[in-house]
Amino acid sequence: MSLPITIRESRKSDIEGVYRLYQSLSPEDLYMRFFTFHRVSHEEIEQLFSRQDHVTLLAESDGKIIGEATLYDDGEFSVVVDPHERRTGLGTSLVSGLIRKARELGLKTIFFYTLPENYPMIKIGKKLGFSLEYEEDQVKGTLNLN
Ligand SMILES: CC(C)(COP(=O)(O)OP(=O)(O)OC[C@H]1O[C@@H](n2cnc3c(N)ncnc32)[C@H](O)[C@@H]1OP(=O)(O)O)[C@@H](O)C(=O)NCCC(=O)NCCS
């Protein structure tokens, strides 16, 4: 039986859990998330938590952080799910949560960038009504919230 999953805003005490989530990602996942190949350091996670220019939603199950989605003030967002927890709709739920959050914050549009080969992210964008622009080496998904 699968354990219940809670989606909620992040708090300072989640730094370790988010760090562990990032440690579980492959180099390819990190590239998809940040567009660069690098391991995420503890300092970078601490910086993310100390900045005020974003809202972060986390998915938690049995005390473990299994997904993270961050929306910045300019409307750009990104999302990541624990490799063992994928394909059950969690990525879609996190992005849906960010869309609700963006509406609450009064944002007019939200958008993401991803690579053309990132089938799951492009699928999420299509399912949730984003318009997709295919550029040479990336795809931009935009959702108008008006
Ligand atoms: C993109 C990501 C967040 C999706 O997470 P997820 O929890 O698997 O997402 P969902 O379960 O909601 O899946 C979305 C759709 O893609 C499909 N999908 C997911 N992984 C798939 C795979 N490996 N092969 C084929 N289809 C896949 C799902 O079946 C679903 O389609 P459906 O609604 O028709 O069933 C996850 O793959 C991830 O963390 N990737 C690395 C980081 C990344 O690329 N982030 C995006 C940067 S903006």
Ligand as a Chemical Component Dictionary entry (heavy atoms), coordinates in Angstrom:
data_LIG
# 
_chem_comp.id                   LIG 
_chem_comp.type                 NON-POLYMER 
_chem_comp.pdbx_formal_charge   0 
_chem_comp.three_letter_code    LIG 
# 
loop_
_chem_comp_atom.comp_id 
_chem_comp_atom.atom_id 
_chem_comp_atom.alt_atom_id 
_chem_comp_atom.type_symbol 
_chem_comp_atom.charge 
_chem_comp_atom.model_Cartn_x 
_chem_comp_atom.model_Cartn_y 
_chem_comp_atom.model_Cartn_z 
_chem_comp_atom.pdbx_ordinal 
LIG C1  C1  C 0 9.825  15.998 -15.177 1  
LIG C2  C2  C 0 9.512  15.269 -13.855 2  
LIG C3  C3  C 0 9.377  16.288 -12.729 3  
LIG C4  C4  C 0 8.166  14.534 -14.051 4  
LIG O1  O1  O 0 7.820  13.931 -12.803 5  
LIG P1  P1  P 0 6.741  12.751 -12.702 6  
LIG O2  O2  O 0 6.330  12.676 -11.276 7  
LIG O3  O3  O 0 7.245  11.528 -13.340 8  
LIG O4  O4  O 0 5.540  13.366 -13.575 9  
LIG P2  P2  P 0 4.112  12.694 -13.850 10 
LIG O5  O5  O 0 4.010  11.377 -13.157 11 
LIG O6  O6  O 0 3.096  13.729 -13.532 12 
LIG O7  O7  O 0 4.208  12.387 -15.398 13 
LIG C5  C5  C 0 3.852  13.307 -16.412 14 
LIG C6  C6  C 0 3.553  12.530 -17.685 15 
LIG O8  O8  O 0 4.757  12.039 -18.267 16 
LIG C7  C7  C 0 4.707  10.622 -18.380 17 
LIG N1  N1  N 0 6.034  10.114 -18.083 18 
LIG C8  C8  C 0 6.771  10.390 -16.989 19 
LIG N2  N2  N 0 7.967  9.776  -17.070 20 
LIG C9  C9  C 0 7.961  9.093  -18.229 21 
LIG C10 C10 C 0 8.895  8.266  -18.894 22 
LIG N3  N3  N 0 10.101 7.999  -18.356 23 
LIG N4  N4  N 0 8.551  7.727  -20.092 24 
LIG C11 C11 C 0 7.360  7.962  -20.641 25 
LIG N5  N5  N 0 6.411  8.759  -20.060 26 
LIG C12 C12 C 0 6.723  9.312  -18.887 27 
LIG C13 C13 C 0 3.692  10.165 -17.355 28 
LIG O9  O9  O 0 3.140  8.928  -17.671 29 
LIG C14 C14 C 0 2.690  11.307 -17.431 30 
LIG O10 O10 O 0 1.845  11.146 -18.558 31 
LIG P3  P3  P 0 0.272  10.778 -18.340 32 
LIG O11 O11 O 0 -0.301 11.909 -17.549 33 
LIG O12 O12 O 0 -0.255 10.652 -19.703 34 
LIG O13 O13 O 0 0.274  9.501  -17.559 35 
LIG C15 C15 C 0 10.605 14.197 -13.522 36 
LIG O14 O14 O 0 10.796 13.357 -14.646 37 
LIG C16 C16 C 0 11.942 14.805 -13.102 38 
LIG O15 O15 O 0 12.150 15.134 -11.930 39 
LIG N6  N6  N 0 12.876 14.955 -14.070 40 
LIG C17 C17 C 0 14.201 15.551 -13.785 41 
LIG C18 C18 C 0 14.119 17.055 -13.579 42 
LIG C19 C19 C 0 13.395 17.758 -14.726 43 
LIG O16 O16 O 0 13.520 17.392 -15.882 44 
LIG N7  N7  N 0 12.665 18.818 -14.385 45 
LIG C20 C20 C 0 11.944 19.654 -15.343 46 
LIG C21 C21 C 0 12.675 20.962 -15.521 47 
LIG S1  S1  S 0 11.528 22.298 -15.711 48 
# 
loop_
_chem_comp_bond.comp_id 
_chem_comp_bond.atom_id_1 
_chem_comp_bond.atom_id_2 
_chem_comp_bond.value_order 
_chem_comp_bond.pdbx_ordinal 
LIG C1  C2  SING 1  
LIG C2  C3  SING 2  
LIG C2  C4  SING 3  
LIG C2  C15 SING 4  
LIG C4  O1  SING 5  
LIG O1  P1  SING 6  
LIG P1  O2  DOUB 7  
LIG P1  O3  SING 8  
LIG P1  O4  SING 9  
LIG O4  P2  SING 10 
LIG P2  O5  DOUB 11 
LIG P2  O6  SING 12 
LIG P2  O7  SING 13 
LIG O7  C5  SING 14 
LIG C5  C6  SING 15 
LIG C6  O8  SING 16 
LIG C6  C14 SING 17 
LIG O8  C7  SING 18 
LIG C7  N1  SING 19 
LIG C7  C13 SING 20 
LIG N1  C8  SING 21 
LIG N1  C12 SING 22 
LIG C8  N2  DOUB 23 
LIG N2  C9  SING 24 
LIG C9  C10 SING 25 
LIG C9  C12 DOUB 26 
LIG C10 N3  SING 27 
LIG C10 N4  DOUB 28 
LIG N4  C11 SING 29 
LIG C11 N5  DOUB 30 
LIG N5  C12 SING 31 
LIG C13 O9  SING 32 
LIG C13 C14 SING 33 
LIG C14 O10 SING 34 
LIG O10 P3  SING 35 
LIG P3  O11 DOUB 36 
LIG P3  O12 SING 37 
LIG P3  O13 SING 38 
LIG C15 O14 SING 39 
LIG C15 C16 SING 40 
LIG C16 O15 DOUB 41 
LIG C16 N6  SING 42 
LIG N6  C17 SING 43 
LIG C17 C18 SING 44 
LIG C18 C19 SING 45 
LIG C19 O16 DOUB 46 
LIG C19 N7  SING 47 
LIG N7  C20 SING 48 
LIG C20 C21 SING 49 
LIG C21 S1  SING 50 
# 
